[in-house]
């Protein structure tokens, strides 16, 4: 695994190289997805298309990976995963397993295509087309099952097992606000893990998530771009 603390520039450069290998497909997806979001919003404002595809910059990903010291003992969950670049970069560069969810068939198809082109297996990172808003009970159960499967796979290779689940969101505030309840329930469902981190990029998560007896909740803002809500078991 790369030394994420002392080589952030190198890490960002490697993520840039990953993005560059698939830039044509990603740019086409960005244009198409934005157009479809605008069209659908004009027809049915209350539907689930509340955030267009927002590509995450390489320097932002490198910063997040460094802050979290992302590694093989982490599982990263991306809600609104787009082309999958955060999870794919995390798997390639940090050996971190991942689960990505998006409502867009185009996004999921491209993410799976890049996984295949990069030589990754779905044992490392898996993508699912699920609607985060229509049936949150079903999505909650599926996410819990998917993360548990990844944790079991990680335990085979890491003798100490999974240390933390990282939930990443880079979505518009309109969608972020509607996911607070789901986030809170996910954090509570993953209490068996030592730590759960909810990471948002650019947009503020208004409501705190998680917390209970024997647990501590820490909030921190990193450079005005990254917010991290951490639920950690007290020792």
N, C-alpha and C positions, 0 to 999 in steps of 0.2 A: 504493500500500500504506500502511496505517496506521503511524504512528510507534509501534512496540510498546514502546519503552523509556519514553517520556514520557507515554503515554496508556493505561496499563493499565486504569484505571477505565472509560474510554470503551469499550475493547475488551470488558471483562467485560459492560458494559451491552448492547453489540451482540449478544453471544452469548446473554445472557438474553432479548433480544427474539426471536432466532431460535428458542430453546427455547419461548418463550411462544406462538409462532405454531403450534406443533404439539403443545402440551402434552396435549390430550385423547388423541391417538393414542399418545403416548409413555407416559402414565400407564396406559392400558389395556394396552399391551404389557408394561409393568413388572409389573402384577398377574398377567397371564396367564402370562408367562414364569416368574415365581417359582413359581406354582402347578404348572406343568408340570415344573419342575426338582425340586420336592419330590416329586411323584408318581413321576417316573421314578427318582429316587434311591432311593425306597423299594422299587421293584421290582428295579432293577438297579444296584447301588451302583457298579460298576466301569465303567459306560458313560461317554460323553464329557461328559455334562451336569454338569460340576464347578463351574460358576460361573453364577449367575443374572444377568440383565440388571442392570447397575449404571450408572445414569445419571451422567455426569461433570458436576460443578458448573461453572457458567460461570466463577467466580473461579479454579478450578483450571486450566481450559483457558487463560484469559487469562494466568495465571502461567507455564504451560508455554510458550505461544507467545512470551512476552516473554523467558524464560530462553534459549530456543533461537534467538531472533531469526528466527522462522519467516518464510519468504518464497518467492518464485517459484523459487528455486534449490534448494528442498527437495522431497522426496517423502516423504509420511507414510504409514506402513503401520500399520493398527489391527487387532491380532489379538484377536478377540472384540469386534467393533465395535458390537454392539447396534443402536441406532437411527441410528448414523452421525454423531452430532452433532460429535465432534472433527474428523472429516475434512471435513464440510460447513462447519463454522465456519472451518476453516483455508483451505478453498477460497474461501469468500466474502470473508473478511476479510484473508487474507494471500496470496492467489493461489497457494497451495501445492497441488500435485496429490496425490491420495491413492488408496490401495487398502485396502478394508475386507473382512475375512473373519469369518464367523460360521457356526455350525452351525444356528442357528435360522432357519427359513423366515420366521417372523413378523418377526424383526429385519431380515432382508435386504429383505423386501417393504416395510417401513416406511421404511428408509433410502433405497431407490430412489424411493419415493413423495415423500419430502421433497426429494430431489435434483431431481425433476421440478418440484415446486411452487416451489422456489427458483430455477428457471431455469438450473440447472447442467447441463452435459453430462457423459456418461461419459468424455469426454476429460480432464475435470478430476478427477473422482472416480468410481471404479468399485467396486461391491460384489459379493462372490461368496459363495455358500453352499458352504463347504468344511469338512470335518471335520479339525481340526488334529491329532487324535490317531490316527485309524484308519490313515491312509496318509501318513505324514509325508514320504516320498520324493516322492510325487506333489504334495503341497502345496508342498514346497520348490521343485520345478521350476515349478509354476504361479505362485508368488509371484515368483520370479526373472524369469520371462517378463513378468508384469504390470508389475513395476517398470521393467524395461527398456523396455517400450512407453511408459510414462509419461515416462521419461527422454528418449526419442527425441522425444516430443511437446514436452517442455519445451525441448529444444535448439533447436527451430524458433523459439521466442519469446525465449529467453535465450541470447545469443551465447556466454556463458561456460559454458553447460550446467548440469547439476545438480551442486551442491556436496555435498549430504548426503542420506542416507536416515535418517528418524526412524521407529523402531519403537515404537509406543505400546501399553501393556498396562494395563488396569484390570480385573483378574480376581482371583478368590480365590486364595490361596496354593496350594490343592490343584491348580488348573490351571496356575498359574505354574510350579510345580516340574516339571510334566510337559512344559513347553514349553522348558526350558533347552537340551536337545539341538538342537531345531529352531532356536532363536535363535542358538546358536553356529554352526550350519551356514549360516544366512542371512547372518550378519555376514561370514563367510568368503567367501560367494558374492558379496557386494557390495564386495569389496576394491578394485574399480576406482574406486569413488567416493572422493572426498577424505576423507569422514568418515561414520561410521555411529553413530547415537545410539540406545540402547535405553532407553526411558523407562518407568518404572513408577510408578503412583499408589497411594499408601496402603500397598501391600504390598511387602515386601523381596524382591529377587531374590538368592537365596543364592549362586548360582554366577556367577563372572565369565564374560563371553562374548568370543570373538574373541581377537585378538592373535597376532602372528607377527613374523618378521624384518622390520625396517624399519617397524614399526607400534608405536604407543603406546596403552595402555589407561588411561583416566582414569575414576575413579568419583567422583561428587559427590552429596551429599544436600542438597536445597534446602528448608529450612523444615520438615523432618520429614515432608513429604507426598509430595515428588517425589524419585525417585532416577534418576540418569542415568549410564549406562555408555557411554563414548565410545571408539570405536576410530578413531584418526586416523593418517594416514600421516605419518611423520616427514620433514621437509624437509631 
